[in-house]
Amino acid sequence: MSHQDASIKSIIFALSANLGIAITKTVAAVLTGSGAMLAESIHSFADCGNQGLLFLGLNASKKKPDAEHPLGYGMSIYFWSFIVALMLFSMGGLFSIYEGVHKLSTNEELKSPILAIVVLSVSMLLEGASLFGCITQINKFRKKESLWSWVKNTRKSELIVVLGEDVAALFGLSFALLAVVLSLVTGNPVYDSIGSIGIGVLLIIVSLFLAIKVKSLLIGQSADELMRVEIKVFLQERSEIETVYNLITLQLGAQIMVAIKAKMNKVASPEDLINNINICEKDLRSAFPAVRWIFFEPDDKE
C-alpha cells in the first residue's frame, strides 16, 4: 500500500460520506428550521470542498522536478492541507457560531424535530463509517504506535486532515443531536442555538490544531524520528563508512531528501571512494523507497 493510495482511499471515503450527509442535512435543515442542523450541513459541504482541495494537492505533488523546483512538488500537499485547515476555521467554525448567535436573537422554534433526529442519527452512522475507513488506512502506516502518537509524529498531512475532519464531524453531529433532543424535550429552542455555537467552537479548535501541525511541514520538517534513526543505523552499519558525522533529512510530501556527511573507510583510489559512495546511495534507496534525493559529503572531520 503506497502513501498516495492510502490517502486517496481515505479522501474518497470522506467525500462520499460528506456529500450524502450534506444533501440530507440541508433538506432536513430547511424542513425543521434547525440552526444546529444548518450549521452541520454547511460544515459537510465545506468538507466536500476540502476533500476536493486535498485531491488537488495530491495531484500537484506528483509533478516531476524541474529547473524551478529541483526537489519536486511534493510539498504542494502541505499547502493545500493548510488551506483546508483555514477553510474548516472560516467556512465551518465561524459560520456555525454566527448561525447560533443569530438563532439566539430570533428564538425560532424547531419544525419537525423528529426528522432532524433521524437525519442526524443516520449521518452519524455514515460519518462513523468514513472515520473507520480513514483509521483503516492509517493503521497500515502506524504499526504499533498509538493513534495519538501517530498523529503527533506522522508527516502524512492529508491523512491527518481527513482524520481531523471526520472526528470533528462526528462530535459535531453529537452536539447537534443533543441540541435538537434538548430543544424537543424542553420546548426551548435556545438549546439548538447553543448546539450550533458549540459546533463552531469545536471546528475552530480542530482547525487550529491541524493548521499548527501542517505549518511545521510547510516550512520544512525532517522525516519522522523513527525514519531518521533507521537511516542512521543503516549507514553506521555499512562497511564502506567509518563514521557518520551528520545526517539531515527533509520531508517533501511522500518523498524524502537525505544529506550525509561521513568519514569513509580508506580505499586504494579516488575511484574506489566514489564507487563506495554510489553503492551506499543505491542500497539506501533500496532499503528506504521514500528516499528520493541523496547528497553525500565524504570528509575526515565534523
Stockholm file with secondary structure:
# STOCKHOLM 1.0

chainA/1-302         MSHQDASIKSIIFALSANLGIAITKTVAAVLTGSGAMLAESIHSFADCGNQGLLFLGLNASKKKPDAEHPLGYGMSIYFWSFIVALMLFSMGGLFSIYEGVHKLSTNEELKSPILAIVVLSVSMLLEGASLFGCITQINKFRKKESLWSWVKNTRKSELIVVLGEDVAALFGLSFALLAVVLSLVTGNPVYDSIGSIGIGVLLIIVSLFLAIKVKSLLIGQSADELMRVEIKVFLQERSEIETVYNLITLQLGAQIMVAIKAKMNKVASPEDLINNINICEKDLRSAFPAVRWIFFEPDDKE
#=GR chainA/1-302 SS CCHHHHHHHHHHHHHHHHHHHHHHHHHHHHHHCCHHHHHHHHHHHHHHHHHHHHHHHHHHHTSCCCSSCTTCSTTHHHHHHHHHHHHIIIIIIIHHHHHHHHHHHHCCCCSCHHHHHHHHHHHHHHHHHHHHHHHHHHHHHHTTSCHHHHHHHCCCHHHHHHHHHHHHHHHHHHHHHHHHHHHHHHCCTHHHHHHHHHHHHHHHHHHHHHHHHHHHHHTTCCCCHHHHHHHHHHHHTCTTEEEEEEEEEEEETTEEEEEEEEEECCCSSHHHHHHHHHHHHHHHHHHCTTEEEEEEEECSCC
#=GC SS_cons         CCHHHHHHHHHHHHHHHHHHHHHHHHHHHHHHCCHHHHHHHHHHHHHHHHHHHHHHHHHHHTSCCCSSCTTCSTTHHHHHHHHHHHHIIIIIIIHHHHHHHHHHHHCCCCSCHHHHHHHHHHHHHHHHHHHHHHHHHHHHHHTTSCHHHHHHHCCCHHHHHHHHHHHHHHHHHHHHHHHHHHHHHHCCTHHHHHHHHHHHHHHHHHHHHHHHHHHHHHTTCCCCHHHHHHHHHHHHTCTTEEEEEEEEEEEETTEEEEEEEEEECCCSSHHHHHHHHHHHHHHHHHHCTTEEEEEEEECSCC
//
